[in-house]
Amino acid sequence: MNAEVISLGCRLNIAESESIRAMLADERDIVVINSCAVTAEAVRHTRQAIRKARRARPDARLLVTGCAADIEREQIAAMPEVDGLIANGRKLDARSWNVSSVARPVTPTHTRAFVAVQNGCDHECTFCVIPQGRGASRSLTVPAVLREIERHLEQGAREVVLTGVDLTSWGHDLADRPSLGMLVQAILDTFPLLGRVRLSSLDGIEIDEPLFELLAGEERLLPYVHLSLQHGHDMILKRMKRRHSRADALRLVERLRARRPDMAIGADLIAGFPTEDESMHEANRSIVRELGIVHGHVFPYSPRPGTPAARMPQLDRATIKARSVELREDVAAQRNPWLESLVGTELAVLCEADGTGHAGNFARVRTPEGTRSGSIVSVIPRTVEEGLLQ
């Protein structure tokens, strides 16, 4: 059987998995787990994926890369199912896989093209272990980004998603320190027929003015902003060593919606961070309502090895779990009326292979029967069922 790449975790991993898949296109009987270690739960899922892959491909060579391959190296290497590890920092080097170069283009496995323009992180958030697995921030140059996008467009991509560990820090390590807004403008100028550009998670405090203007007024930059928010209480944000305040997030969203009322807001939120009392948790819940967060990624806090937060006074697991449930319910309370408000409106939907697709605001929509994966169709939904417009 051909090489198989199983991607876990972030969109950056998805983008990197496509590159690995291309490098291994002519290889056989290899399974690669591109792992995640952002939380203890993510590591558990990685171990489950390894065991499942071994059961499915008992005779294949099973290799593990990604953040867990560095951060949990000894534990992953000790698993009997694993034949070898590839360091996260070397997984895009063909020599690590004993191949000379990219063998041949492969058909993308996603209708959206994930383009990794940045990797690593220079910040020191007290809860985060990812810099241990990704290293310092480093940016792809503008010409390199444009070449990568051109390659995806030649393969038929209709939407490009720019991704990175800390996307808004793109350019800080390059000559003249260009901003992310400048990169997005260069992409739009170079590819005038590219109708859909999306950004992965953004650090709101680092959104430069040119990027804000594009988000507020450029139709080809889709109306969805996903914020690396993490919490809604200023003291917890300080203990996390985040660089924004609650007021900063509220001000940003207010400015965006004043210019672009259809802007949908998503956010990463951590429940049960060390020292979080009930009033702090309530502030976390209330910011969901005040920002109107309709796409929420809620993470129950779990201590990660070597991080300052792991040494802070911890909450009990039952409290963390209960607060996670409440936050998810709060997001659902925002999401459901928002989806209902889209019933009867015309949406341009990028079709997926499973009979659904995503509108520009990232609402998930049932697509008409017979539509081709990767095509963009106009849909007027008539109802909402289980979070799906149809």
VENDAPE-V960349 format. One line per field, one symbol per residue. psi: psi as a letter, one per 40 degrees, with the letter a starting at -180 (. if undefined). burial: I if it has 24 or more other C-alpha atoms within 12 Angstrom, else O. Layout:
psi = ???
burial = ???
This chain:
psi = iiihhhhibidddddddddddddedeiifhhhhgiifdidddddddddddddddddgdeihhihaadddddfdddddehdeheiihhdeeeehdddefidihdiiihieidihhhheiiiheifheehedddedaihiihidddddddddddddeehehhhhiidgdeehedeihegiidddddddddddgdehehhiiahihdeehiddddddddehdehighhhhgddiehddddddefieiiddddddddddddddgdehihiihhhhfihehadddddddddddddefheghhhhhhhhiheiddeeihiiiddddddddddddddddddddddddeeheihhhhhhieeeiahideehhhhiiieihheihihhgieihhfehh.
burial = OOIIIIIIIIIIIIIIIIIIIIIIIIIOOIIIIIIIIIIIOIIOIIIOIIIOIIOOIOOIIIIIIIIIIIIIIOOIIOIOIIIIIIIIIIIIOOOOIOOOOOOOOIOIIIIIIIIIIIIIIIIIIIIIIIIIIIIOIIIIIIOOIIOIIIOIIOOIIIIIIIIIIIIIIIIIOOOOOIIIIIIIIIIIOOIOOIIIIIIIIIIIIIIIOOIIOIIIOIOIIIIIIIIIIIIIIIIIIIIIOIIIIIOIIIOIIOOIIOOIOIIIIIIIIIIIIIIIOOOIIOIIIIIIIOIIIIIIIIIIIIIIIOIOIIOOOOIOOOOIOOIIIIIIIIIIIIIIOIIIOIOOOOIIIIIIOOIIIIIIIIIIIIIIOOOOIIIIIOIOIOOIOOIIII
